[in-house]
Amino acid sequence: MFLGLLGFFLVATGVIWRRSTGQAQSRELGELRQRRAALEAQQAALEGAIRDASSRARLGRIAEERLGMRIPPDSLVIRLPRSTRDTATP
């Protein structure tokens, strides 16, 4: 009878331990999923910021403001003919 009670106690203790461990892991997994979702949202926001910062309109404005560059009017564009050496090279 004592061995039966001892066996029951050990099995019950094992079941309780397994359930509490499973619940702790489930809680941790939920937290990791939330963190992953937050990091994915942050990544999307950063990619959008990179896209905006590297847009042609923004870079053109920065080149004009900081570097004094501008797109020349057609009257200032000079087209030079290619030399024969450049066209002969494959």
Secondary structure by P-SEA (a helix, b strand, c coil): caaaaaaaaaaaaaaaaaaaaaaaaaaaaaaaaaaaaaaaaaaaaaaaaaaaaacaaaaaaaaaacccccccccccbbbbcccccccccc
